[in-house]
């Protein structure tokens, strides 16, 4: 941190040369190295060159320009837009990274061409960090509506003025003058006529106008008001005297400021008498306005000349001057007036209380000790005063010092007084310099440090303070003070407190957990006072234990914390480190550069994918200065581009990258390049973080990172146990499981490279349970390659288990997830024990032949037969319920038409005579869809329009009625009952439908229900929480029942 005494301006130096040969002059705009990693270059203007005895090398005072995201907390789509400031800092010249051009937007004629040039920036606003407000920056050459002497002073001293947002238009119009006094009209104290557009001071009107018209109202002068009244009267009666007076008045000239001679005193008096105050103007008037009513001419500036940096008009090294609503016009003429933005003053009767004068007798530096008796006395006297004088107290002091009548004077209190903190009574003089010379003091202190009777270290500040204090008490006689020091013992040092190892451990533990918050240290070490803890902390802070203990807290809450290196035992280590890194000067000066010692590893730019670069730079998302392994880097060109513009560098599509033979990578680069180029051409539209790598690092990684090679060989599908067709076979990059896209429910157009199954994806992006166990069969999760899908309860279920249990359905059939209606599973399935694994948990399905209860997954492991049987659509006498029928020839020429029923057979049964559709069978049409997906889309869909809450409610209702079936239903009956579970059944339009008598009987019973209406006369209520019986099968609603009770 620099102070004003440390900095000395170098007036003779007006330019300097950087290490790369670039010459920097005063008022040049430059890039500066960022303070933290992950930040782009800082941009500023060189105000002057300075020197400092605390730092080596030449220094420069920099006036900062901020990027919009640093001020408005919103990322601008235009990387060339900056916001000026009136804040400056001292920085070493070695931190300058190059030159750039920063111009006000007014001087940029072709903004698009200007922005396409390198190192070009522009601005039109200024940010004040103290008021925390953004102002508009207006060139002084565009200002007109100010007094002439003020305008000349502004143009001579400043290049720009700073005004509040939206106030610039009032200053750039033609100059306004009062029609009465012929002086300039300031907007805050003047009004403008809505008819003739003339301006008047509110104080020049007769009577004076107290305030400006409210929003939505306009003001009209007396002349225009009289003309309007006469026009209305003449239109109603042309022969009236008013029309004659109108003709005569039309010859009267309107008072105009453009007179050849100033108006006389009598004319001004007549004009002020003719003015009116405030009039509400109706927009329905069609009277043509006079010539003066034309819009005020705005300034048209031709041939804008861009001033060079050395030609910019400045005062005190700033080209800006505040000229907003809180500016006093007369202060502009003062050269030493404050030029920075200012807020409204808080001085005056509106913000401050008027306090009576305080006599010198009462101005005492001592305050009485508060006591209960004095508090009661003061409260009693206050009540008496309020009774005697109930009126509001005046802010003016009383003219007489005598007390008011009826009020008893307070006698001087004899309550003991305590000293006021900070006064002379609380200050103890320890030492007064100048009485003894330095040699006498040094000899005295050296002799005191050799005393053996004092149990304090010779370098302790307590010993030095006590030695100087004894010298003060001995009237600076060193011999007497030394004798007093020889008689001291450990009891004389009240701050000398012994800390046990247990107390030190508790103190250090509080530092690890809560940092420097010593209130927690007091709760950990209750045997010591807060004063002892604070004193011990500042002594312990200078030991080697400080960094070891405090770093445990900073790693979590302050990862960028740097510890000061004290020269004790670390001198040797620092010397060795300097010898090791003596050649890495570039990395020391620029932390964004990757250390050259790591260049043995083959790097690849994460933006342009090049593998050749002399200098590699850190990724913008890399904040760790101690990092030694770099997985994501940028080449020098892409890194410099990001540091300048805080956006990724657009890559040309035709650019070839060496050592790149991967087709997928080339496609990814082409897509990224097209997006970046489109963003550059249309950056007027504000898009959220499409260019900054820091906020878009994850997305850029997904598009630009080369997919890792596949470590697993394709195997048969885990669902249908077939390897064909091979083009639809996906292999998980996490566990190596192979599945077909329509057997496992993989979304269309999903790339094969990098695909992850749902359990492996859940490990990276956790959504569901970490226990990868099927809730329908509870098979052990030891096997990693399991075709599991998420359930609605955030658990897991096998695809085959969910498909072959009829009550289970899928919310998204194309994706086979989430698995729904697990609570609707028949209780007979849940109560049955699997005869293969003897597991009591899970849901079982029966063998079609022997009715053996087994888990679906257990049947697969024991080579049971799992397939779909095509059964005819018989026993459908009622046509009110429609079931999906699979058309003939869907799975081949011999495929029959009928219901598609999932079934399980033991391996010992003969199923050759049955019309089965295997899991590996696919449709004969162009879609080549698997039989499992065909069954799911026709029989396992949830009802349209249902919500998760509705489905949970139906599952609970289903669970209450599950005890109806004591035995497991046949596969056909179970499928038909599951289809009738919803109110509506989704079917495919190309499939024929049949009816079922079960659902029609339910609908018929629902339609026969009588609609109940309240029996009270005149009550139309049909729905109520409770129906009350009133006799003769009549019922009334709750409201009528409550009224009768009342």
WOJOPE-V124831 format. One record per helix or strand of 2 or more residues. SS is the DSSP state (~ for helix, > for strand). FROM is the first residue (numbers start at 1). TO is the last residue. If there is no record, write none. Layout:
BEGIN
SS,FROM,TO / SS,FROM,TO
END
This chain:
BEGIN
>,7,9 / >,15,17 / >,23,25 / >,29,32 / >,42,52 / >,59,67 / ~,68,71 / >,81,92 / ~,93,95 / >,96,104 / ~,105,107 / ~,111,116 / >,120,128 / >,133,139 / ~,140,142 / ~,148,157 / >,160,163 / ~,168,172 / >,177,178 / ~,187,189 / >,190,193 / >,199,201 / ~,222,236 / ~,241,250 / ~,265,274 / ~,291,293 / ~,309,311 / ~,329,333 / >,366,368 / ~,372,388 / >,417,419 / ~,424,426 / ~,438,449 / ~,461,473 / ~,478,486 / ~,490,492 / ~,501,514 / ~,518,524 / ~,530,540 / ~,545,557 / ~,571,580 / ~,585,589 / ~,596,598 / >,616,618 / >,633,635 / ~,636,645 / ~,663,681 / ~,697,704 / ~,726,728 / >,729,731 / >,738,740 / ~,741,744 / ~,758,764 / >,788,791 / >,796,798 / ~,799,804 / >,809,812 / >,817,820 / ~,822,824 / ~,827,831 / >,845,846 / >,853,854 / ~,856,861 / >,865,871 / >,883,884 / >,898,905 / >,916,918 / ~,931,939 / ~,948,960 / ~,962,964 / ~,971,979 / >,993,994 / ~,997,1007 / >,1028,1031 / >,1034,1036 / ~,1038,1045
END
